[in-house]
Every structure is written in C-alpha cells, then in structure tokens.
C-alpha cells in the first residue's frame, strides 16, 4: 500500500489516550510523534476508503448480475400469484 502524505491543512490540537510505554518507544524512532501519527492516520483512512469503495463495487456488480438474471428469466414468485 502506498504511503499517503498528510495534506497541508489547518491543524488543531486533539486529545489522545496512549500507553506511556508505547509513546516512549515511539519517541526512540521519531522526533515528531504528531507528524508520524498524522501519516499513520492518513494511511488508515485511505485504506478504509479503498476497502469501502471495493465493497461498494462488488455490491453494485452483484446487483447488476441479479437484475440481469431477473430480466432474462423473471422471478420465481411470478408463477405463484395469489390474485
């Protein structure tokens, strides 16, 4: 998965609750924890959007296939009308 660069936009402070030990370990690898978290969050959001779009495409294809079957052969219930 490609890395998504955070969009240069207005920033605001937010509160996060993180494990002290994990933060201490992360600081050994980055001098800018906020930028690192923003990059990770941007990647997560992009992955979720991609997954959602993929699921929607599969649902659309399934619906189109079902509509094609219905148009070609009709519905089973059509033969059993109570009217």
N, C-alpha and C positions, 0 to 999 in steps of 0.2 A: 504494500500500500504506500503510495507517495506521501511524503510529508507535506502538510498544509501549513503555509506560513500565516501567522496571525495577521489579520487585516489591520492596517494602521487606522485606528478609530479612537474616539474618546474613551478614556478608561475611567473606571471608578473602583473604589475600594469595596471589597466584599469580605464577609466573614466565612472562613472555612475552619472546620474542626479536623485537625490532622494529628496523627500519632507523633509525639515528640521524638521518639526514636527514629521513625521514618524520615521526619524532617531533617534530623541531624545527619542521617546517612545521605540524604539527597543533597545537602549542602556540601558534601565532600565532592560531588560530581558537577555542581553548577554554582556559579556565583550569583545567578539571577533566578531564584526559585519562582518568582512571579512569571517571568517570560517562559520558563520551562513548563510550568503548569498551564499557561495560556496555549502554548503549542500543543501540548498533550490533549487539552480540552478541544481545541480546534480540530485535531485529527479524529477525536472521538465523535464529534458532531458530524464531520464529513462522512465517517464510516456509517453512522446511524442513518444519515440521509440517503446514502447509497443503498443500504440494506432496505430501507423503506421503499425507495424507487424500484428496486429489483422485485420486491414482493408485489408492488402495485402492477408492474409489467406482467408478472406471472398471473395475477388475478384477472387482468384485462384479457390476456391470451386465453385463459380458461373460459371466461365469459363469452368471448368471441367464438370459441370452438363449440361451446354448448348452444349458442344461438344458431350456429350453422347446422348443427345436428337437428335442432328443433325445426328450423326452416325446411330441412330436407325430408324429415320423416314425421314431423308433428310430435304431439305429446301423447303418451300412453293414456292419459286421462281423457283425451278427446273421444275415445271409443266407448267410454263409460259415462256418458252424460245422464243425469237423472231428470232432465227436462223432457 
